[in-house]
Structures are given as C-alpha cells and as structure tokens.
Amino acid sequence: MHEYNLSSWWGQCYGWGMFSWHDLGPLIRVEQCLNSTTYLIIIAEQVHPIMLMAYPNGDGFFQQDKVPCHGARIVQEWFQEHEGDFTLLRWPPQSPDLNPIEHLWDEVKRAIKQLVPQPSNLTELDSAIHQAWCQIPRITFQHLVESMPRRITAVLKAKGGPTKY
C-alpha cells in the first residue's frame, strides 16, 4: 500500500494503492493530501474487506511506511481493534524504506512518460495512471513480494546502512 504524489506533473494528484503476490489491489484517487482521517476511511472501507476476503484465516500481512498519518492514534487504535484480521508489520524507527510498491509507482510513471500525446489535464492523467496500474504484469509484483526476504537480509547485513534496494 502506498500513496503516490504526482504533484511535480500538474498541481496535485494523489492516490493510494496496494498489491499482494496474488493480485493488484484497488487504486484510489484521493482528492486532497492524505491525512489520518482519509487514510482510516481507506483502510476501513477498502483494505479491510480485501484482507478479510484474501486472508480469511487472518494470516495476511499488511505493510505501510512511515508517513505521519499511518502512525496517527486513530489509525493505530483501528489496527489494534482488528489485529486478529491480519498482521500489521512494524518498522523500527530508523529503518530504510523497503516498501516494494515504490517499484510499481516507477512502472506507472515510466508508462505515463511514454504516452504520446501526454495527458493534458488531471482527468486524463488519472485515467492514464489507472490504465498503467492495471497493465502491470503479474510477474512484476510477484517478483517484488518474493524479493522481500533478500531485501531484509541485505539491510541486516548492512546493519541498516545503504543497500542496492
């Protein structure tokens, strides 16, 4: 799960997405900067039902990064109330950003940059983002999930220092 911010393209265009080894999750356009209330609505209304369906035994893992709204008290309380539904991965305070979804956002950005003509407004950009997201090959996100043990091993070996990831 991760927020994308394409503000360097035109104004503000925010979104949120998730994936697992099995499939890409929804891509949700967020009309304003993602705050704790908006994030909690996404988690409760989008992520929770997907996690319950995909992992009915509560054996799924949910990874978020260290965006301030993820650590908000109302968000943390919600996760505590639903801790039996899936496991929220905890990150140490000084951990590197290993969220593999960054690679999917790079795929989306590359696809958008190759469009001719380029999207000329936010509606066209939003449509292009969704189309690029849906065209990410399954093998791409499966390899990202499978890379996590190697990523974590590299970070441990580097004692938290820089890695190729």
Secondary structure, DSSP 8 states (H G I E B T S, - for coil): -EEEE-TTTSS--EEEEEE-SS-EEEEEEESS---HHHHHHHIIIIIHHHHHHH-TTS--EE-----GGGG-HHHHHHHHHTTTTSEE----TT-----THHHHHHHHHHHHHT-SS---SHHHHHHHHHHHHHTS-HHHHHHHHHTHHHHHHHHHHTTTS----
